[in-house]
Amino acid sequence: MNPLSESQPSPTFDATPQRSWRQVLHSMGPGIMMAAAAVGGSHLVASTQAGAIYGYQLALLILLVNLFKYPFFRAGVQYTMGTGDSLVEGYAKLGKPYLWLFALLCAFSAVVNTAALLMFSASLLGYFLPFTLAPLTLAFIVMAICLAILLAGHYKALDKLSKGIMIVLTLATVLAVVMAMGNPAQPTADFVAPSPWNLAAIGFIVVTMGWMPAPIEVSSLTSMWLKSQRRYQNVTPRSAMFDFNVGYIGTAVLALVFLALGALVLHGTDVELARSGVGFSHQLVGLYATTIGEWSRYLIAIIAFFCIFGSTITVLDGYARVVAESQRLIFQSNDKPAKKFNPQWNTAWMLIIAIGSLAIIAFLASALLPMLDFAMIMAFVTTPIFALLNYILVTRTKLPQELALSRRQNILSIVGLIYLFGFLALFIWWKWLM
């Protein structure tokens, strides 16, 4: 007998199609928060660098990555709306070894990724201050703001903030692209565009794919946010899927927009790109000021800051929820009643991640970029594994018809798994066997 089909009774399934747009828009949240978490490193840095180095040559690859990862991110909404459980609870039903692996990887990613995003946010915050502060001080200020927002309002505050950030980010980014199209950078006379379709570019492509649109474990964050949202708000499968699709498609479009920014402003110039993410974000702001006009300096700085700050606050909240939930399930005895999710553990993990991130910036700043590169590679390596876990969950669990995989979605999932495992095999061959 399939243990996944023996989950707790599904919540009332409201498939009523007649819902006003106001209700649907009001119920949006987890999908927009996922978008806010995704547009940090993968968009501002990876997508823009892809455009700067290769022009528009990687546009199709970015679209394919978003397409083939779509079913596995969607699984978080399907599983939670169909069973009332989070993806983390689903992993626990597959077996505790899977849950331990997931929890350890999440804890590592939480500290390293939050530290990197916090460092970016702190650096960009310095643009708006009339005086100079140490990077650690700026990082502490940003983290204090994040914790104040989350601890004061928790989900509702983050929900409202994410919607505001994504609206501002989208409008400002589109405006910046339109302005850049009117005054693109002129390539140098002897410029020859490099090709990404060779072995030397595999490392860059792996990093881009690993974080595009986000590490696959973000699907579990979306699942936890959705479960939290349902405690105080009526959410239907239709509204949940609409929210997810808006957020996911929005991240794919924004990835192409940031690719265009890099291609229009940096591609073909003789400017050497900064190697660090922070240095590159500063360089990007400065280049826009000289290319489009000095008036755009603060516009681009605001875009970059909101982009990274939105990612910082959402991953801080999301990773804390997921690790706390993993802890609850790992130490849950099968012969005892299930323990409820403890908000205090969520707060404790939020503080642990915050302290760990600040400690990295304070004592291991020189090792931050190697750790970030390692986190990006780990995201790429683990993506097929978590994609397979999500596929197993939604195919083995009896879901309502509206949430179950259709034939086309199932084919897309299988093709996506072949694509992801195929690139993983290519990377392993290139990295260790070639």
C-alpha positions in Angstrom: 0.0 0.0 0.0 1.3 3.4 -0.9 2.0 5.4 2.4 1.7 8.7 0.6 -1.9 8.0 -0.1 -2.6 7.6 3.6 -2.1 11.3 4.5 -4.5 13.1 6.6 -7.9 13.8 5.0 -7.7 16.5 2.5 -9.2 19.9 3.4 -12.4 21.0 1.8 -11.7 21.4 -1.9 -13.3 24.5 -3.2 -13.4 24.2 -7.0 -16.0 26.9 -7.4 -15.0 28.7 -10.6 -16.9 31.8 -9.9 -14.6 34.1 -7.9 -14.1 37.8 -8.4 -10.8 39.2 -9.6 -10.6 41.1 -6.3 -10.8 37.9 -4.3 -8.2 36.2 -6.5 -5.8 39.2 -6.3 -6.3 39.4 -2.5 -5.4 35.7 -2.1 -2.1 36.2 -4.0 1.0 35.9 -1.8 3.2 32.8 -1.8 3.8 32.9 -5.5 4.8 36.6 -5.4 7.0 35.8 -2.4 8.7 33.1 -4.4 9.4 35.6 -7.1 10.9 38.0 -4.6 13.1 35.3 -3.3 14.2 34.3 -6.9 15.1 37.6 -8.4 18.2 38.2 -6.2 21.4 36.5 -7.2 20.0 34.7 -10.2 18.6 37.8 -11.9 20.5 40.9 -10.9 23.9 39.1 -11.1 23.6 35.9 -13.2 21.2 37.1 -15.8 22.8 40.5 -16.2 26.3 38.9 -16.4 25.0 36.5 -19.0 23.8 39.4 -21.1 27.0 41.4 -20.6 29.2 38.5 -21.6 27.2 36.6 -24.3 24.5 39.1 -25.3 21.3 37.4 -26.1 22.8 34.0 -26.8 21.6 32.5 -23.5 18.1 33.7 -23.8 16.7 30.4 -25.0 18.6 28.5 -22.3 17.1 30.7 -19.6 13.6 30.1 -21.1 14.2 26.3 -21.2 15.5 26.2 -17.6 12.4 28.0 -16.4 10.2 25.8 -18.5 11.7 22.5 -17.4 11.8 23.4 -13.7 8.2 24.6 -13.8 6.5 21.3 -12.9 8.7 20.8 -9.9 8.1 24.3 -8.4 4.4 23.8 -9.2 4.5 20.6 -7.1 4.6 22.7 -3.9 1.2 24.3 -4.7 -0.3 21.0 -6.0 0.7 19.0 -2.9 -0.2 21.5 -0.3 -3.5 22.4 -1.8 -4.4 18.7 -2.4 -3.3 17.3 1.0 -3.1 20.2 3.4 0.5 19.2 4.1 3.7 20.9 3.2 6.3 19.4 0.9 8.6 18.9 3.9 5.9 16.7 5.4 5.8 14.8 2.1 9.6 14.3 2.2 9.2 12.8 5.7 6.7 10.3 4.3 9.2 9.2 1.8 11.6 8.4 4.6 13.7 10.2 7.2 17.0 9.8 5.3 15.5 12.0 2.6 14.3 14.5 5.2 17.8 14.6 6.9 19.5 15.2 3.5 17.0 18.0 2.7 17.3 19.6 6.2 21.1 19.6 6.1 21.3 21.1 2.7 18.7 23.7 3.6 20.5 24.7 6.8 23.7 25.2 4.8 22.1 27.1 2.0 20.1 29.2 4.4 23.2 30.7 6.1 25.4 31.0 3.0 22.7 32.4 0.7 21.4 34.8 3.3 24.9 36.0 4.0 25.5 36.7 0.4 22.2 38.5 -0.1 22.7 40.5 3.1 26.2 41.6 1.9 24.7 42.8 -1.4 21.9 44.6 0.4 24.2 46.3 2.8 26.5 47.4 0.0 23.7 48.9 -2.0 22.2 50.6 1.1 25.4 52.6 1.2 24.3 54.5 -1.9 21.6 56.2 0.0 23.5 57.3 3.0 25.3 60.7 3.2 28.0 59.2 5.3 30.2 56.1 5.2 29.6 53.0 7.4 31.5 49.8 7.7 30.0 46.9 5.7 29.3 44.9 8.9 27.4 47.9 10.3 25.3 48.2 7.2 24.7 44.5 7.2 23.5 44.7 10.8 21.1 47.5 9.9 19.6 45.6 7.0 19.3 42.4 9.1 17.7 44.4 11.9 15.1 45.8 9.5 14.4 42.3 8.2 13.9 40.8 11.6 11.8 43.7 12.8 9.4 43.3 9.8 9.2 39.5 10.2 8.9 39.4 14.0 6.4 42.2 14.1 4.0 40.9 11.5 5.3 37.5 10.3 3.5 36.2 7.3 1.1 39.1 6.7 3.9 41.7 6.8 6.1 39.7 4.4 3.1 39.1 2.1 2.4 42.8 1.8 6.0 43.8 1.5 6.7 41.2 -1.3 3.8 42.5 -3.4 5.1 46.1 -3.1 8.7 45.1 -3.9 7.7 43.1 -7.0 5.4 45.9 -8.3 8.2 48.5 -7.9 10.9 46.2 -9.2 8.9 45.3 -12.4 7.9 48.8 -13.3 11.4 50.2 -12.6 13.2 47.4 -14.5 10.9 47.8 -17.6 11.5 51.5 -17.5 15.3 51.0 -17.3 15.2 48.6 -20.3 13.2 51.1 -22.4 15.7 53.8 -21.6 18.6 51.6 -22.4 17.1 50.6 -25.8 17.2 54.2 -26.7 20.9 54.6 -25.9 22.6 51.2 -26.1 26.3 50.8 -25.5 28.5 50.7 -28.6 30.7 47.7 -29.1 34.4 48.3 -29.5 35.7 48.1 -33.1 37.6 44.8 -32.6 35.0 43.1 -30.4 34.1 39.5 -31.2 31.3 38.0 -29.2 32.3 34.9 -27.2 30.3 31.7 -27.7 28.7 30.0 -24.6 28.5 26.7 -26.5 31.9 25.3 -25.6 33.3 23.4 -22.6 35.0 26.6 -21.2 31.5 28.1 -20.5 30.0 25.1 -18.7 30.9 26.5 -15.3 29.1 29.8 -15.9 26.1 27.9 -17.4 25.9 25.6 -14.4 25.8 28.5 -12.0 23.1 30.2 -14.1 21.0 27.1 -14.3 21.4 26.3 -10.6 19.9 29.6 -9.5 17.5 30.1 -12.4 14.8 31.0 -11.4 15.9 29.8 -7.9 17.3 26.7 -6.1 14.7 24.0 -6.3 14.3 23.9 -2.5 12.4 27.2 -2.8 9.4 25.1 -3.8 9.3 23.9 -0.2 9.4 27.5 1.0 6.4 28.3 -1.3 4.6 25.3 0.2 5.2 26.5 3.8 4.1 30.0 2.9 0.9 28.6 1.3 0.1 26.4 4.3 0.6 29.5 6.5 -1.6 31.6 4.3 -4.5 29.1 4.5 -4.6 29.4 8.3 -6.2 32.9 8.0 -7.4 33.2 4.5 -9.7 31.2 2.2 -7.5 30.0 -0.7 -8.9 27.9 -3.6 -6.8 25.8 -6.0 -7.6 28.3 -8.8 -6.4 31.3 -6.8 -3.3 29.4 -5.6 -2.3 28.3 -9.1 -3.0 31.8 -10.5 -0.7 33.3 -7.8 2.0 30.7 -8.5 1.8 31.2 -12.3 2.0 35.0 -12.0 5.0 34.8 -9.7 6.8 32.1 -11.8 6.1 33.6 -15.2 7.0 37.0 -13.8 10.5 35.7 -12.7 11.1 34.2 -16.2 10.2 37.5 -17.9 12.3 39.5 -15.4 15.3 37.1 -16.1 15.1 38.1 -19.8 14.7 41.7 -18.9 17.9 41.7 -16.8 19.6 39.7 -19.6 18.6 42.6 -21.9 20.0 45.1 -19.5 23.4 43.4 -19.5 23.3 43.1 -23.3 22.3 46.7 -23.9 24.7 48.3 -21.4 27.7 46.1 -21.1 28.0 43.6 -24.0 30.7 44.5 -26.5 32.3 47.2 -24.3 35.9 47.0 -23.1 34.8 47.2 -19.5 36.1 44.3 -17.4 33.4 42.8 -15.2 33.9 42.8 -11.5 34.3 39.3 -10.1 32.3 39.7 -7.0 28.5 40.1 -6.9 28.7 43.2 -4.8 31.4 44.8 -7.0 29.3 43.9 -10.1 26.2 45.5 -8.7 28.1 48.7 -8.0 29.6 48.5 -11.4 26.2 48.0 -13.0 24.8 51.1 -11.2 27.8 53.2 -12.3 27.6 52.1 -15.9 23.9 52.9 -16.2 24.7 56.4 -14.8 27.2 57.0 -17.6 25.3 55.2 -20.4 21.7 56.4 -19.8 22.4 59.5 -17.8 23.4 60.5 -14.3 19.8 60.9 -13.3 19.4 57.1 -13.6 22.0 56.3 -10.8 19.5 56.2 -8.0 16.8 54.6 -10.1 19.1 51.6 -10.8 20.4 51.6 -7.2 16.8 51.4 -6.0 16.0 48.6 -8.4 19.0 46.7 -7.3 18.4 47.3 -3.6 14.8 46.3 -3.6 15.7 43.3 -5.7 18.3 42.0 -3.2 16.5 43.2 -0.1 13.3 41.4 -1.2 15.3 38.2 -1.7 17.0 38.6 1.7 13.9 39.0 3.7 12.0 36.2 1.9 14.7 33.6 2.1 15.3 34.5 5.8 11.7 33.8 6.6 11.3 30.8 4.2 14.4 28.9 5.2 13.6 29.4 8.9 10.1 27.9 8.4 11.4 25.0 6.4 14.3 24.1 8.7 12.0 24.4 11.8 9.4 22.2 10.1 12.2 19.6 9.2 13.3 19.6 12.8 9.8 18.9 14.0 9.4 16.0 11.7 12.9 14.5 12.2 12.3 14.3 16.0 8.7 13.2 15.7 8.1 9.7 17.2 5.8 7.5 15.2 4.2 6.1 18.3 3.2 9.6 19.7 0.7 12.2 18.5 2.1 14.5 15.9 3.6 17.7 17.3 2.2 21.0 15.9 4.4 23.5 14.2 6.1 25.7 16.9 6.4 29.4 15.9 9.0 29.7 18.6 11.3 27.3 16.7 10.7 29.3 13.6 11.8 32.5 15.4 14.8 30.7 16.8 15.9 29.4 13.4 15.4 32.9 12.0 17.8 34.3 14.7 20.3 31.5 14.1 20.4 32.1 10.4 20.7 35.9 11.0 23.6 35.4 13.5 25.3 32.9 11.2 25.0 35.2 8.2 26.5 38.2 10.1 29.3 36.0 11.5 30.3 35.0 7.9 30.4 38.6 6.9 32.4 39.6 10.0 34.9 36.8 10.1 34.9 35.0 6.7 34.3 37.8 4.2 37.3 36.7 2.1 35.8 33.2 1.8 32.2 34.3 1.1 32.5 34.1 -2.7 34.0 30.6 -2.8 31.2 29.6 -0.4 28.6 31.2 -2.6 30.0 29.5 -5.7 29.9 26.2 -3.8 26.3 26.9 -2.8 25.4 27.7 -6.5 27.0 24.4 -7.6 25.2 22.5 -4.9 21.9 24.0 -6.0 22.6 22.8 -9.5 23.7 19.3 -8.3 20.7 18.9 -6.0 18.1 20.3 -8.4 17.5 17.0 -10.2 17.2 15.1 -6.9 14.6 17.5 -5.4 12.9 17.7 -8.7 12.5 13.9 -8.7 11.3 13.9 -5.1 8.6 16.5 -6.0 7.6 14.4 -9.0 7.3 11.3 -6.9 5.1 13.1 -4.3 2.6 14.5 -6.8 2.4 11.2 -8.8 2.0 8.9 -5.8 -0.4 11.1 -3.9 -4.0 11.0 -4.7 -4.8 14.6 -5.5 -8.1 16.2 -6.7 -8.5 16.1 -10.4 -7.9 19.8 -10.8 -4.5 19.5 -9.1 -3.4 16.1 -10.4 -0.8 16.1 -13.2 -2.3 16.1 -16.7 -0.8 14.0 -19.5 1.0 17.1 -20.9 2.3 18.1 -17.5 3.5 14.6 -16.9 5.4 14.5 -20.2 6.9 17.9 -19.4 8.0 16.6 -16.0 9.7 13.5 -17.6 11.4 15.7 -20.2 12.5 18.1 -17.5 14.0 15.3 -15.4 15.9 14.0 -18.5 17.1 17.6 -19.2 18.3 18.2 -15.5 19.9 14.8 -15.0 21.5 15.1 -18.4 23.1 18.4 -17.7 24.2 17.0 -14.3 26.0 14.1 -16.0 27.6 16.5 -18.4 28.8 18.7 -15.5 30.2 15.7 -13.6 32.1 14.6 -16.7 33.4 18.1 -17.3 34.4 18.7 -13.7 35.9 15.4 -12.6 36.2 13.0 -15.5 37.4 15.0 -18.5 
